[in-house]
Amino acid sequence: MVAVARDDSGRALVTTARAGPDPHEMTASLLAWGAVYAAAPDASLEPGVHGPIAALGLDTLGIGAAEVGLRNADESSALRGRYQGV
């Protein structure tokens, strides 16, 4: 995956690349990981509906993403994999 954050004029500000499992497998694995995390006796989650970062915090979500196989990749290899069906 390659993500690009742009300003209002369309100028690229930041680019990042990640590699990992099949997107459907990753989504299912992250949902399962989040459920286990939320069910832990020492979990301190606020009641209500929250997005993943608001609910878990960026650092904790990063740990979960790493546990399900998401990792940093350089942008060129991520783009190359896209065109090779990887």
Phi and psi restraints in degrees (range 20) as a CNS / XPLOR table:
assign (resid 1 and name C) (resid 2 and name N)
       (resid 2 and name CA) (resid 2 and name C) 1.0 -126.8 20.0 2
assign (resid 2 and name N) (resid 2 and name CA)
       (resid 2 and name C) (resid 3 and name N) 1.0 130.3 20.0 2
assign (resid 2 and name C) (resid 3 and name N)
       (resid 3 and name CA) (resid 3 and name C) 1.0 -122.8 20.0 2
assign (resid 3 and name N) (resid 3 and name CA)
       (resid 3 and name C) (resid 4 and name N) 1.0 139.3 20.0 2
assign (resid 3 and name C) (resid 4 and name N)
       (resid 4 and name CA) (resid 4 and name C) 1.0 -126.9 20.0 2
assign (resid 4 and name N) (resid 4 and name CA)
       (resid 4 and name C) (resid 5 and name N) 1.0 123.3 20.0 2
assign (resid 4 and name C) (resid 5 and name N)
       (resid 5 and name CA) (resid 5 and name C) 1.0 -92.8 20.0 2
assign (resid 5 and name N) (resid 5 and name CA)
       (resid 5 and name C) (resid 6 and name N) 1.0 130.3 20.0 2
assign (resid 5 and name C) (resid 6 and name N)
       (resid 6 and name CA) (resid 6 and name C) 1.0 -122.4 20.0 2
assign (resid 6 and name N) (resid 6 and name CA)
       (resid 6 and name C) (resid 7 and name N) 1.0 153.5 20.0 2
assign (resid 6 and name C) (resid 7 and name N)
       (resid 7 and name CA) (resid 7 and name C) 1.0 -83.8 20.0 2
assign (resid 7 and name N) (resid 7 and name CA)
       (resid 7 and name C) (resid 8 and name N) 1.0 -178.0 20.0 2
assign (resid 7 and name C) (resid 8 and name N)
       (resid 8 and name CA) (resid 8 and name C) 1.0 -60.6 20.0 2
assign (resid 8 and name N) (resid 8 and name CA)
       (resid 8 and name C) (resid 9 and name N) 1.0 -25.7 20.0 2
assign (resid 8 and name C) (resid 9 and name N)
       (resid 9 and name CA) (resid 9 and name C) 1.0 -89.9 20.0 2
assign (resid 9 and name N) (resid 9 and name CA)
       (resid 9 and name C) (resid 10 and name N) 1.0 -0.4 20.0 2
assign (resid 9 and name C) (resid 10 and name N)
       (resid 10 and name CA) (resid 10 and name C) 1.0 92.0 20.0 2
assign (resid 10 and name N) (resid 10 and name CA)
       (resid 10 and name C) (resid 11 and name N) 1.0 1.8 20.0 2
assign (resid 10 and name C) (resid 11 and name N)
       (resid 11 and name CA) (resid 11 and name C) 1.0 -73.5 20.0 2
assign (resid 11 and name N) (resid 11 and name CA)
       (resid 11 and name C) (resid 12 and name N) 1.0 131.0 20.0 2
assign (resid 11 and name C) (resid 12 and name N)
       (resid 12 and name CA) (resid 12 and name C) 1.0 -67.5 20.0 2
assign (resid 12 and name N) (resid 12 and name CA)
       (resid 12 and name C) (resid 13 and name N) 1.0 128.6 20.0 2
assign (resid 12 and name C) (resid 13 and name N)
       (resid 13 and name CA) (resid 13 and name C) 1.0 -100.5 20.0 2
assign (resid 13 and name N) (resid 13 and name CA)
       (resid 13 and name C) (resid 14 and name N) 1.0 -45.9 20.0 2
assign (resid 13 and name C) (resid 14 and name N)
       (resid 14 and name CA) (resid 14 and name C) 1.0 -145.3 20.0 2
assign (resid 14 and name N) (resid 14 and name CA)
       (resid 14 and name C) (resid 15 and name N) 1.0 139.0 20.0 2
assign (resid 14 and name C) (resid 15 and name N)
       (resid 15 and name CA) (resid 15 and name C) 1.0 -124.3 20.0 2
assign (resid 15 and name N) (resid 15 and name CA)
       (resid 15 and name C) (resid 16 and name N) 1.0 138.1 20.0 2
assign (resid 15 and name C) (resid 16 and name N)
       (resid 16 and name CA) (resid 16 and name C) 1.0 -137.6 20.0 2
assign (resid 16 and name N) (resid 16 and name CA)
       (resid 16 and name C) (resid 17 and name N) 1.0 152.7 20.0 2
assign (resid 16 and name C) (resid 17 and name N)
       (resid 17 and name CA) (resid 17 and name C) 1.0 -133.0 20.0 2
assign (resid 17 and name N) (resid 17 and name CA)
       (resid 17 and name C) (resid 18 and name N) 1.0 139.8 20.0 2
assign (resid 17 and name C) (resid 18 and name N)
       (resid 18 and name CA) (resid 18 and name C) 1.0 -132.1 20.0 2
assign (resid 18 and name N) (resid 18 and name CA)
       (resid 18 and name C) (resid 19 and name N) 1.0 153.6 20.0 2
assign (resid 18 and name C) (resid 19 and name N)
       (resid 19 and name CA) (resid 19 and name C) 1.0 -131.0 20.0 2
assign (resid 19 and name N) (resid 19 and name CA)
       (resid 19 and name C) (resid 20 and name N) 1.0 152.8 20.0 2
assign (resid 19 and name C) (resid 20 and name N)
       (resid 20 and name CA) (resid 20 and name C) 1.0 178.5 20.0 2
assign (resid 20 and name N) (resid 20 and name CA)
       (resid 20 and name C) (resid 21 and name N) 1.0 -164.1 20.0 2
assign (resid 20 and name C) (resid 21 and name N)
       (resid 21 and name CA) (resid 21 and name C) 1.0 -70.9 20.0 2
assign (resid 21 and name N) (resid 21 and name CA)
       (resid 21 and name C) (resid 22 and name N) 1.0 176.1 20.0 2
assign (resid 21 and name C) (resid 22 and name N)
       (resid 22 and name CA) (resid 22 and name C) 1.0 -47.9 20.0 2
assign (resid 22 and name N) (resid 22 and name CA)
       (resid 22 and name C) (resid 23 and name N) 1.0 136.9 20.0 2
assign (resid 22 and name C) (resid 23 and name N)
       (resid 23 and name CA) (resid 23 and name C) 1.0 -56.7 20.0 2
assign (resid 23 and name N) (resid 23 and name CA)
       (resid 23 and name C) (resid 24 and name N) 1.0 -36.8 20.0 2
assign (resid 23 and name C) (resid 24 and name N)
       (resid 24 and name CA) (resid 24 and name C) 1.0 -68.8 20.0 2
assign (resid 24 and name N) (resid 24 and name CA)
       (resid 24 and name C) (resid 25 and name N) 1.0 -41.9 20.0 2
assign (resid 24 and name C) (resid 25 and name N)
       (resid 25 and name CA) (resid 25 and name C) 1.0 -63.5 20.0 2
assign (resid 25 and name N) (resid 25 and name CA)
       (resid 25 and name C) (resid 26 and name N) 1.0 -41.5 20.0 2
assign (resid 25 and name C) (resid 26 and name N)
       (resid 26 and name CA) (resid 26 and name C) 1.0 -64.2 20.0 2
assign (resid 26 and name N) (resid 26 and name CA)
       (resid 26 and name C) (resid 27 and name N) 1.0 -43.7 20.0 2
assign (resid 26 and name C) (resid 27 and name N)
       (resid 27 and name CA) (resid 27 and name C) 1.0 -60.9 20.0 2
assign (resid 27 and name N) (resid 27 and name CA)
       (resid 27 and name C) (resid 28 and name N) 1.0 -47.2 20.0 2
assign (resid 27 and name C) (resid 28 and name N)
       (resid 28 and name CA) (resid 28 and name C) 1.0 -61.8 20.0 2
assign (resid 28 and name N) (resid 28 and name CA)
       (resid 28 and name C) (resid 29 and name N) 1.0 -43.1 20.0 2
assign (resid 28 and name C) (resid 29 and name N)
       (resid 29 and name CA) (resid 29 and name C) 1.0 -65.1 20.0 2
assign (resid 29 and name N) (resid 29 and name CA)
       (resid 29 and name C) (resid 30 and name N) 1.0 -40.2 20.0 2
assign (resid 29 and name C) (resid 30 and name N)
       (resid 30 and name CA) (resid 30 and name C) 1.0 -66.1 20.0 2
assign (resid 30 and name N) (resid 30 and name CA)
       (resid 30 and name C) (resid 31 and name N) 1.0 -39.3 20.0 2
assign (resid 30 and name C) (resid 31 and name N)
       (resid 31 and name CA) (resid 31 and name C) 1.0 -62.8 20.0 2
assign (resid 31 and name N) (resid 31 and name CA)
       (resid 31 and name C) (resid 32 and name N) 1.0 -43.0 20.0 2
assign (resid 31 and name C) (resid 32 and name N)
       (resid 32 and name CA) (resid 32 and name C) 1.0 -65.5 20.0 2
assign (resid 32 and name N) (resid 32 and name CA)
       (resid 32 and name C) (resid 33 and name N) 1.0 -44.4 20.0 2
assign (resid 32 and name C) (resid 33 and name N)
       (resid 33 and name CA) (resid 33 and name C) 1.0 -60.0 20.0 2
assign (resid 33 and name N) (resid 33 and name CA)
       (resid 33 and name C) (resid 34 and name N) 1.0 -44.8 20.0 2
assign (resid 33 and name C) (resid 34 and name N)
       (resid 34 and name CA) (resid 34 and name C) 1.0 -62.6 20.0 2
assign (resid 34 and name N) (resid 34 and name CA)
       (resid 34 and name C) (resid 35 and name N) 1.0 -38.0 20.0 2
assign (resid 34 and name C) (resid 35 and name N)
       (resid 35 and name CA) (resid 35 and name C) 1.0 -65.3 20.0 2
assign (resid 35 and name N) (resid 35 and name CA)
       (resid 35 and name C) (resid 36 and name N) 1.0 -43.5 20.0 2
assign (resid 35 and name C) (resid 36 and name N)
       (resid 36 and name CA) (resid 36 and name C) 1.0 -64.0 20.0 2
assign (resid 36 and name N) (resid 36 and name CA)
       (resid 36 and name C) (resid 37 and name N) 1.0 -43.6 20.0 2
assign (resid 36 and name C) (resid 37 and name N)
       (resid 37 and name CA) (resid 37 and name C) 1.0 -60.7 20.0 2
assign (resid 37 and name N) (resid 37 and name CA)
       (resid 37 and name C) (resid 38 and name N) 1.0 -46.2 20.0 2
assign (resid 37 and name C) (resid 38 and name N)
       (resid 38 and name CA) (resid 38 and name C) 1.0 -67.4 20.0 2
assign (resid 38 and name N) (resid 38 and name CA)
       (resid 38 and name C) (resid 39 and name N) 1.0 -28.0 20.0 2
assign (resid 38 and name C) (resid 39 and name N)
       (resid 39 and name CA) (resid 39 and name C) 1.0 -83.8 20.0 2
assign (resid 39 and name N) (resid 39 and name CA)
       (resid 39 and name C) (resid 40 and name N) 1.0 -9.1 20.0 2
assign (resid 39 and name C) (resid 40 and name N)
       (resid 40 and name CA) (resid 40 and name C) 1.0 -63.7 20.0 2
assign (resid 40 and name N) (resid 40 and name CA)
       (resid 40 and name C) (resid 41 and name N) 1.0 141.1 20.0 2
assign (resid 40 and name C) (resid 41 and name N)
       (resid 41 and name CA) (resid 41 and name C) 1.0 -58.1 20.0 2
assign (resid 41 and name N) (resid 41 and name CA)
       (resid 41 and name C) (resid 42 and name N) 1.0 -30.0 20.0 2
assign (resid 41 and name C) (resid 42 and name N)
       (resid 42 and name CA) (resid 42 and name C) 1.0 -96.6 20.0 2
assign (resid 42 and name N) (resid 42 and name CA)
       (resid 42 and name C) (resid 43 and name N) 1.0 9.9 20.0 2
assign (resid 42 and name C) (resid 43 and name N)
       (resid 43 and name CA) (resid 43 and name C) 1.0 -68.0 20.0 2
assign (resid 43 and name N) (resid 43 and name CA)
       (resid 43 and name C) (resid 44 and name N) 1.0 133.1 20.0 2
assign (resid 43 and name C) (resid 44 and name N)
       (resid 44 and name CA) (resid 44 and name C) 1.0 -115.5 20.0 2
assign (resid 44 and name N) (resid 44 and name CA)
       (resid 44 and name C) (resid 45 and name N) 1.0 84.5 20.0 2
assign (resid 44 and name C) (resid 45 and name N)
       (resid 45 and name CA) (resid 45 and name C) 1.0 -109.9 20.0 2
assign (resid 45 and name N) (resid 45 and name CA)
       (resid 45 and name C) (resid 46 and name N) 1.0 139.6 20.0 2
assign (resid 45 and name C) (resid 46 and name N)
       (resid 46 and name CA) (resid 46 and name C) 1.0 -77.6 20.0 2
assign (resid 46 and name N) (resid 46 and name CA)
       (resid 46 and name C) (resid 47 and name N) 1.0 141.1 20.0 2
assign (resid 46 and name C) (resid 47 and name N)
       (resid 47 and name CA) (resid 47 and name C) 1.0 -64.2 20.0 2
assign (resid 47 and name N) (resid 47 and name CA)
       (resid 47 and name C) (resid 48 and name N) 1.0 153.3 20.0 2
assign (resid 47 and name C) (resid 48 and name N)
       (resid 48 and name CA) (resid 48 and name C) 1.0 112.2 20.0 2
assign (resid 48 and name N) (resid 48 and name CA)
       (resid 48 and name C) (resid 49 and name N) 1.0 -175.7 20.0 2
assign (resid 48 and name C) (resid 49 and name N)
       (resid 49 and name CA) (resid 49 and name C) 1.0 -95.6 20.0 2
assign (resid 49 and name N) (resid 49 and name CA)
       (resid 49 and name C) (resid 50 and name N) 1.0 128.9 20.0 2
assign (resid 49 and name C) (resid 50 and name N)
       (resid 50 and name CA) (resid 50 and name C) 1.0 -141.8 20.0 2
assign (resid 50 and name N) (resid 50 and name CA)
       (resid 50 and name C) (resid 51 and name N) 1.0 152.0 20.0 2
assign (resid 50 and name C) (resid 51 and name N)
       (resid 51 and name CA) (resid 51 and name C) 1.0 -72.8 20.0 2
assign (resid 51 and name N) (resid 51 and name CA)
       (resid 51 and name C) (resid 52 and name N) 1.0 170.3 20.0 2
assign (resid 51 and name C) (resid 52 and name N)
       (resid 52 and name CA) (resid 52 and name C) 1.0 -59.7 20.0 2
assign (resid 52 and name N) (resid 52 and name CA)
       (resid 52 and name C) (resid 53 and name N) 1.0 -41.1 20.0 2
assign (resid 52 and name C) (resid 53 and name N)
       (resid 53 and name CA) (resid 53 and name C) 1.0 -71.7 20.0 2
assign (resid 53 and name N) (resid 53 and name CA)
       (resid 53 and name C) (resid 54 and name N) 1.0 -41.5 20.0 2
assign (resid 53 and name C) (resid 54 and name N)
       (resid 54 and name CA) (resid 54 and name C) 1.0 -65.3 20.0 2
assign (resid 54 and name N) (resid 54 and name CA)
       (resid 54 and name C) (resid 55 and name N) 1.0 -36.8 20.0 2
assign (resid 54 and name C) (resid 55 and name N)
       (resid 55 and name CA) (resid 55 and name C) 1.0 -75.2 20.0 2
assign (resid 55 and name N) (resid 55 and name CA)
       (resid 55 and name C) (resid 56 and name N) 1.0 -43.0 20.0 2
assign (resid 55 and name C) (resid 56 and name N)
       (resid 56 and name CA) (resid 56 and name C) 1.0 -108.2 20.0 2
assign (resid 56 and name N) (resid 56 and name CA)
       (resid 56 and name C) (resid 57 and name N) 1.0 -25.0 20.0 2
assign (resid 56 and name C) (resid 57 and name N)
       (resid 57 and name CA) (resid 57 and name C) 1.0 90.7 20.0 2
assign (resid 57 and name N) (resid 57 and name CA)
       (resid 57 and name C) (resid 58 and name N) 1.0 149.6 20.0 2
assign (resid 57 and name C) (resid 58 and name N)
       (resid 58 and name CA) (resid 58 and name C) 1.0 -63.6 20.0 2
assign (resid 58 and name N) (resid 58 and name CA)
       (resid 58 and name C) (resid 59 and name N) 1.0 -41.9 20.0 2
assign (resid 58 and name C) (resid 59 and name N)
       (resid 59 and name CA) (resid 59 and name C) 1.0 -64.3 20.0 2
assign (resid 59 and name N) (resid 59 and name CA)
       (resid 59 and name C) (resid 60 and name N) 1.0 -45.3 20.0 2
assign (resid 59 and name C) (resid 60 and name N)
       (resid 60 and name CA) (resid 60 and name C) 1.0 -64.9 20.0 2
assign (resid 60 and name N) (resid 60 and name CA)
       (resid 60 and name C) (resid 61 and name N) 1.0 -42.3 20.0 2
assign (resid 60 and name C) (resid 61 and name N)
       (resid 61 and name CA) (resid 61 and name C) 1.0 -62.2 20.0 2
assign (resid 61 and name N) (resid 61 and name CA)
       (resid 61 and name C) (resid 62 and name N) 1.0 -37.4 20.0 2
assign (resid 61 and name C) (resid 62 and name N)
       (resid 62 and name CA) (resid 62 and name C) 1.0 -61.7 20.0 2
assign (resid 62 and name N) (resid 62 and name CA)
       (resid 62 and name C) (resid 63 and name N) 1.0 -38.6 20.0 2
assign (resid 62 and name C) (resid 63 and name N)
       (resid 63 and name CA) (resid 63 and name C) 1.0 -63.8 20.0 2
assign (resid 63 and name N) (resid 63 and name CA)
       (resid 63 and name C) (resid 64 and name N) 1.0 -45.6 20.0 2
assign (resid 63 and name C) (resid 64 and name N)
       (resid 64 and name CA) (resid 64 and name C) 1.0 -61.6 20.0 2
assign (resid 64 and name N) (resid 64 and name CA)
       (resid 64 and name C) (resid 65 and name N) 1.0 -42.5 20.0 2
assign (resid 64 and name C) (resid 65 and name N)
       (resid 65 and name CA) (resid 65 and name C) 1.0 -62.0 20.0 2
assign (resid 65 and name N) (resid 65 and name CA)
       (resid 65 and name C) (resid 66 and name N) 1.0 -41.1 20.0 2
assign (resid 65 and name C) (resid 66 and name N)
       (resid 66 and name CA) (resid 66 and name C) 1.0 -64.9 20.0 2
assign (resid 66 and name N) (resid 66 and name CA)
       (resid 66 and name C) (resid 67 and name N) 1.0 -39.2 20.0 2
assign (resid 66 and name C) (resid 67 and name N)
       (resid 67 and name CA) (resid 67 and name C) 1.0 -65.5 20.0 2
assign (resid 67 and name N) (resid 67 and name CA)
       (resid 67 and name C) (resid 68 and name N) 1.0 -27.5 20.0 2
assign (resid 67 and name C) (resid 68 and name N)
       (resid 68 and name CA) (resid 68 and name C) 1.0 -94.5 20.0 2
assign (resid 68 and name N) (resid 68 and name CA)
       (resid 68 and name C) (resid 69 and name N) 1.0 4.3 20.0 2
assign (resid 68 and name C) (resid 69 and name N)
       (resid 69 and name CA) (resid 69 and name C) 1.0 105.9 20.0 2
assign (resid 69 and name N) (resid 69 and name CA)
       (resid 69 and name C) (resid 70 and name N) 1.0 4.9 20.0 2
assign (resid 69 and name C) (resid 70 and name N)
       (resid 70 and name CA) (resid 70 and name C) 1.0 -79.8 20.0 2
assign (resid 70 and name N) (resid 70 and name CA)
       (resid 70 and name C) (resid 71 and name N) 1.0 132.8 20.0 2
assign (resid 70 and name C) (resid 71 and name N)
       (resid 71 and name CA) (resid 71 and name C) 1.0 -142.7 20.0 2
assign (resid 71 and name N) (resid 71 and name CA)
       (resid 71 and name C) (resid 72 and name N) 1.0 160.6 20.0 2
assign (resid 71 and name C) (resid 72 and name N)
       (resid 72 and name CA) (resid 72 and name C) 1.0 -66.1 20.0 2
assign (resid 72 and name N) (resid 72 and name CA)
       (resid 72 and name C) (resid 73 and name N) 1.0 145.7 20.0 2
assign (resid 72 and name C) (resid 73 and name N)
       (resid 73 and name CA) (resid 73 and name C) 1.0 -141.3 20.0 2
assign (resid 73 and name N) (resid 73 and name CA)
       (resid 73 and name C) (resid 74 and name N) 1.0 154.6 20.0 2
assign (resid 73 and name C) (resid 74 and name N)
       (resid 74 and name CA) (resid 74 and name C) 1.0 -78.7 20.0 2
assign (resid 74 and name N) (resid 74 and name CA)
       (resid 74 and name C) (resid 75 and name N) 1.0 149.5 20.0 2
assign (resid 74 and name C) (resid 75 and name N)
       (resid 75 and name CA) (resid 75 and name C) 1.0 -59.4 20.0 2
assign (resid 75 and name N) (resid 75 and name CA)
       (resid 75 and name C) (resid 76 and name N) 1.0 -39.2 20.0 2
assign (resid 75 and name C) (resid 76 and name N)
       (resid 76 and name CA) (resid 76 and name C) 1.0 -65.4 20.0 2
assign (resid 76 and name N) (resid 76 and name CA)
       (resid 76 and name C) (resid 77 and name N) 1.0 -39.4 20.0 2
assign (resid 76 and name C) (resid 77 and name N)
       (resid 77 and name CA) (resid 77 and name C) 1.0 -71.9 20.0 2
assign (resid 77 and name N) (resid 77 and name CA)
       (resid 77 and name C) (resid 78 and name N) 1.0 -33.0 20.0 2
assign (resid 77 and name C) (resid 78 and name N)
       (resid 78 and name CA) (resid 78 and name C) 1.0 -66.1 20.0 2
assign (resid 78 and name N) (resid 78 and name CA)
       (resid 78 and name C) (resid 79 and name N) 1.0 -42.1 20.0 2
assign (resid 78 and name C) (resid 79 and name N)
       (resid 79 and name CA) (resid 79 and name C) 1.0 -67.3 20.0 2
assign (resid 79 and name N) (resid 79 and name CA)
       (resid 79 and name C) (resid 80 and name N) 1.0 -39.6 20.0 2
assign (resid 79 and name C) (resid 80 and name N)
       (resid 80 and name CA) (resid 80 and name C) 1.0 -62.8 20.0 2
assign (resid 80 and name N) (resid 80 and name CA)
       (resid 80 and name C) (resid 81 and name N) 1.0 -43.4 20.0 2
assign (resid 80 and name C) (resid 81 and name N)
       (resid 81 and name CA) (resid 81 and name C) 1.0 -61.9 20.0 2
assign (resid 81 and name N) (resid 81 and name CA)
       (resid 81 and name C) (resid 82 and name N) 1.0 -34.8 20.0 2
assign (resid 81 and name C) (resid 82 and name N)
       (resid 82 and name CA) (resid 82 and name C) 1.0 -60.4 20.0 2
assign (resid 82 and name N) (resid 82 and name CA)
       (resid 82 and name C) (resid 83 and name N) 1.0 -41.1 20.0 2
assign (resid 82 and name C) (resid 83 and name N)
       (resid 83 and name CA) (resid 83 and name C) 1.0 -85.1 20.0 2
assign (resid 83 and name N) (resid 83 and name CA)
       (resid 83 and name C) (resid 84 and name N) 1.0 -9.8 20.0 2
assign (resid 83 and name C) (resid 84 and name N)
       (resid 84 and name CA) (resid 84 and name C) 1.0 -103.1 20.0 2
assign (resid 84 and name N) (resid 84 and name CA)
       (resid 84 and name C) (resid 85 and name N) 1.0 8.0 20.0 2
assign (resid 84 and name C) (resid 85 and name N)
       (resid 85 and name CA) (resid 85 and name C) 1.0 74.9 20.0 2
assign (resid 85 and name N) (resid 85 and name CA)
       (resid 85 and name C) (resid 86 and name N) 1.0 20.6 20.0 2
